[in-house]
Amino acid sequence: MAELLHPNTNGDCSDPGSNPGFTSALVPEPAPVGEDRGAALTKGPMAPISDDDDDLLGAKITYREIEDDPIDYEITCPGQSFTEEQQDKICLNWIERWSDLCMQFSDSCDAVRSQGGEDAPRPPGPLKVLPETTYSCITRGYCYHREYMTSDTSQTKATLGFRTPDHMMQVFSLRLSGYKSKSYPISVYGIFAIRDDLEPLRNYVFNRPRDDPVMIQQDSLALPLCSPCRGIYVLDRALLEVDLWVKKEGDGSTDEHLLSVYVEIDLGSYFDEMFTGRIHGEDCMLDMDYMFLADSIEAVIQVFTAVDDSPHHVRFTAFSSCFDKGIVLFEGKCVEKGELFTHVVAVKAEEKLGVRVELEGSLFEWSFQDEAVGAFSSPDDVSILDQFHVRVFFAPKNVRRGPSRYHAWKERCRNAGRKHEVIMGLGVL
């Protein structure tokens, strides 16, 4: 069962325990949503506890007595309202479903290898959607709602970031891979946010209100990404918060809930490699292309235009030698002069970052690098330079690197356990 709980998205099904996108063995457990419409979210795994963490079980008894306890136990956890009997049933169903998905993934890997060899593209790996409640939820322990502060729906601070290169995550695309009604086009709104180690508040990569949905066609199922307000730092793991709706006619009362889940991803040891993870829901599946980048920094890309109400369609993308897939920064028309967009991306330190614009079938590029002043290469076409001004800031932030919240919690638990043993040895209890 432990192997089933930890699939391997690198396509190497011979080692189900090695995976970049799924939670590791010792996981803070889950429960449901937030306060807004996506509040119907489902969460957290019943992952097994490893042998070297057995001491944490006893430590939980005294954990709440520690003065520097990082967890606010008053945080609302929707999972704590369930009975133990309900929790057992939910988690057993979750294990069965997760096992089925992992077996399907393993079979798909075998089929791909048998047809295309070891270098064939791997199928999307299932990402771990957390169950509605867990034992830690009903016992008011360290569940994922408390770890990631899911009751707080505010956005993380844009000013946060590490002062030196660190582990970062870059999302390249989101796309629907299955929709049960199969009736297109559909108007989709909602959020896709990431809660990371730096500050577990929302950092949006998709954010559309109901009055500004995106139209999804059958031949183009991608959700257009928005810029995160800062870089995404994953020292250990992160929580994906997904709440998507299909807009219907009327006041919203008949809108269709497309996908509302919490998903926990684990950094593992997979860096600088592109992965496709699949989020399975009752009504649809959502695929995410992403990478974990080692020793990376934030790059803030700003593009200004001198064009007013241009009839031409433009498309800006970012690319680098550290990833072979471009990041779509902007696609549309220039409606007015001034700032066209600002977009934050992750790039490996000392690597070049390219910004490319596609205009009327032609491509033009600017290249940048940290510690270099301005672009070290630009388009030769003066008319393009007259239309667009591109600049990049490699953001030096001020936060000093420390342990992740999860590892800090584990250490406090161990210290609490040792403290409890000493007290027991002195005969105080």
N, C-alpha and C positions, 0 to 999 in steps of 0.2 A: 504493500500500500504506500510505503514511503516513496517508492519510485514513481508511482502513479501521481502522487501529489507534487512531484517536481519534474515536469517534462522538459525537453530540451529543444529549444527553437532553432538551434543551429543545424537541424536536420540529421544530426548524428544520433539515431535512436538507439545505438548501442550503449549510450550513457545517458539514461533519462534523468540522472540527478544533476547534470551540468546544464544550466540554463541561464540566460541573461535576463529574462523578463518576468520571472515568477518568484514568489516569496520563498525564502529559505525555510529550513525546518522549524526554527523557533519564531513564530509569528504572533504579533499582537492581533487579537481577533476582532471581528466585525459586528456590524449592525446597520440599520438603515439611515436615512437621509438628513437633509438639511431643512431649512424653513421655507425655501421658495418652492416653485412648482416641482422641481426635481426632487422634492423631498421624499419621493417614494423609492429612493435608491436602496439597492441591496448590497450586502457586504460580507466579508471576512472569513478566512479559512480555519479549518480545524487541523492545522498542521501539527505533526507529531513533535514532541520535545526530544532533543538529542540527549545522549547519555551525559555529555559534559555539562549539561545545563540542568541536571536534576536538582541541584541545590537551589535553583530559583523557585521551585515549587514551595519549599518550606519558607523561603525568604519572603514570599508574598504576604505571609501572615503579619510580619513586622514592617513591611515596606511603607505603609502609610504613616508610620511613626517617624520616618526620617525627615528632618527639617528641610532639606533641599529637594524634596520630592517634586519632580517636574510636572506632575500630573494634577490637574484640577479635577477632583472627583465629583464636583458639582456640575461639570459639563453634561449637558443632556445627551444621553445615549439611548436611541430608540430601541436598541436591542434589550435593554434591561427590563422592559415591561413584559417580556415573555416568561412563561413558567419553565421550569427545568425540563418538564416533559415535552413542551413545544420546542425548546431548544434542541433537545436530543433528536427529535424527528426532523427538524430543519437541517441539522448538520449531517445526519445520515443521508438524507436526500441529496444534500450538496456533495458529499463524498462520492455517491453513486454517479451523479451527473459529471463531476470532475474526472472521475476514473474513465467514464465512457469517452469524454473528449480527448483524454490523453491516449487512450487506445486507438481512437480514430486517427489521431495525429501520427502515432507510431506506424499504423498501417499505411497512411499516406506517404510517409517517408520511405517505407519499404517499396511501395509501388513506384515512386519517383526514381529511386536508385536502380530498380530493376529495369527501368525503361531508358534512363538517361545517364546512368553512371554516377559517380561520386560528385561530379561538378554540376549536376543538374540543379536548377533553382529549387530551393526547399519550399514546401508548402507553408502557409501561415501557421504559426504556433498558437495554441490557445492561451490567452492571458487569464490570469486567475481572478475571476469575479468573486468577490467576498460574499459569504452567506448573510442572511438577514440578521441573524443573531448568533452569538457564540457563548461558550461558558464564561469567558471573561466579561461579556456584556451583562449577563444576568447576575454575576457575582460582583459587579462594579469594580472589576479589575482593570488591567492595562489593555483595554480593547482598542481597536483601531480608531474608533470615534474619538476617544480621548487623546490618543497619540497624535492624530491629524486634526484635532479640533474641528470636526466636521459641522458642528452646530454654528460655527462662525463662518458666515458666507461672504465676508469681506475679502478684498483683493490684497495680495501681499504688497509690501513696499517696493517700489521700483528702485530705490536707492541701495538696496541690499545686494551684497556680492562679495566674494572672497578677494583679498588683495593679491593673492598669488594664484597661478594656474591650478586647477583642480578638476575633479570628475564632474562632467556635465552631460546633460541629455539634450538631444536635438530631435524634434519631431519634424518629419519631412512631409507627411501627408496623412489625411484621414479620408476614408471612403466607405460607403455602404457596400457590403458584399452580399447582402441578402435582405430582402424585404418581403414579408409573407403575402402582402396584398398584391404585389407586383403591378400596381396601378401607378403609372408615371404620366406626367411629371408630378412631383410632390414638393410642397413648400416646407422646409425644415427650419426650425429655430431651436434655441436652447444653448447649452454650454458644454464645453469639454475643457476642464481645468486640471492642473497638476499641482499637488501639494508636496513640496520637497523638504529636504533636510534643513535647508537654511531658515525657512519660516513656513510652517504647514498651513498657509492660507492660499486661497485660489490664485493661480497664475494661468490666465486663459490662453488657449491656443485656438479656440473657436468660441465665439460669443455673439449670438444673434438674438435680439429681442423679437417678440411676436410680430411687431409692426415692420420688421425688416428681415424677413426670412430669406433663405437662399433657395432658389429653384433647382431641384435635382432632376435631371433628365435620365432616361434609361441608358443612354450611351455615354453619360458622364456622371458618375456617382460620387465624385470627390466633394468634400466639404472644404470650402476655401478657408485657409488658416488666417488667423489674425496674429499680430506680433505679441509674444509674451511681454509683460511689462518689465521683465528682467530675465537674466539667464536662469536656467533650471539646473540646480545643483543636486546631484544624487550621490551621496557618500555611502549610503547603505541601501535604501529603497525609497520609493515614493508612492503616493496614492493618486490614481486617476479618478476624477469625479466626472461622470457623464450623465447628462440629463437632456435628452433630445425629444422633440415633439414634431408632429406633422400638423400644420395649420389647416383647419377646415373653415368653411364659411360660417359667419356669425360671430358671436361674442367670445368664442373660445371654449364654450362648454362642451362642444363636440370634438375638440382637438384630440388627436390620437397620440397616445404615449408611445414613442418609438423605442427608447432605450433609457433606462435609469439605473445605473449601477455604480458601485465603487470597485475599483480594480487596483490591486497592489502589485507593483513590479519590483523585482530585486535586481540590484546591480550585478551580482555574481562576479565573474572574472572576465567578462566579454567586453573588450573595448575596441573601438574603432572598426566595428563591423555592422553592416546594415542588417536590421531584422524587421520582419513583418509579423506583428502580433494581431491576433483576432479576438475580439470581444464578442462573446455569444450572449444574445438576449432571447427573450421569448418571441419577439416580433421581427428582429433583424439581427444581422451581424455587422460589426464595424471593424475594418482593418486599419492598423496604424503602422506606418513605416517610421522607424526611429533608430537612433544610435546612441550608445554611451561613449563619450569622448574623454580620453584620459588627458590630463595636463592641458586643460582648455581654458579659454577666457571668453568674456562677452565681447561681441562686436556690435555696435549700434550703427546701423546704416540709415542715413538720411538722404532723401532725394528731393530736390527742389526743381520746379519747372518754370520757365519763362513763357510757356505756351498757355494761351487762354482759350478754353472751349475748343480744343483740337478735335477734328473728326476722326483722327487716327487712333487705332487700338494699340496700346503698348503693353508689354509684359516684361517685368523686371524679375530676375532670379539671382540668387547668390550661390556660389560654388567654391569649392576648395579642393586641394589635393588630398585632404583627409576624409572627404566623402565624395562618392561618384554620382550622387543624385543631387540635382539642384533644388534649392528652397525657393518656392514662389513667393516673392515679396509683394508684388502688386500686379494686377491685371485689369485693364479697363482703359478709359479715356481720361485725358487731362481736362478737367472741367474749369479750372481756374488757376491763375498764377499763384506761386508760393510753394509751400511744402506739400509734396505729393504724398509722401508716407515716411514713417520711421519704423524700422523693424530691427528687433534684437535677435541675433543668432549666436550660436556657439562655434568657436573655431579653435583648433589646436594652437597653442602658443608657438610663435615663430613660423607658422604656416601662412602662406599667401591666401588672401580672400579676394575673390573676384565678384564683381557686380556686372551683370549682363543685361542689356535691354534689347528686346526684339521689336523692331519698328518697320512696318511695310515690307516684311520679308527679309530684312537685313539685321545682322547682329553687331552690336558694339559693346566693348568691354572696358572696364576700369579695374585695376589691380591695386590692392592695399596690403600692408603688412604692419604688425605692431612695431612701434618705435620708429617707423618711417613717417616723415612729414608729408601728408597729402597722398595722392595716388602716385605710384611710381611708374604706372603706364596708363594711358588714356586713349580714347578713340582718335584716329587721325582726322576724322570728318569734323571740320569746324562747326558745321551747322548743328551737329548733335551736341557739341559742347555749348553752343548758344542756347539750345533748348533745355538741357538738363545739367544741373550741378549736383554731383554725387560726392558725399563725404562720409567717412567712417571713423568712429571713435572706438578705440580698443579700451573698454572701460576699466580703469583701475578703481576697484571698490575697497572698502575699508574693514571688512569683517575678517577677523583672524580665524584661521582654520581650527576647528575643535572636533570632538567626537560627535557622531550623529546622535540624535535624540534617543534612538533605539539602543545604541551601544552604551550611552550614558545611563539609560534605565537599567540595562543588564548589570552594569558595574554597581549601581546603587543597590540592586537586589542582592548581589553577592555580598556587598558590605553589610547589608541589613541581616543577611543570613549568618554571617560571621559574628555580628553583634549579638544576635539572638542566641547563638551557641555559647558565647562567653557568659551572657546573663544566666543561661541555663546551668553552666558549669559552676557559677558562683552561688547557685541555689536561690537566686532572686525570684524565679518563677516556680 
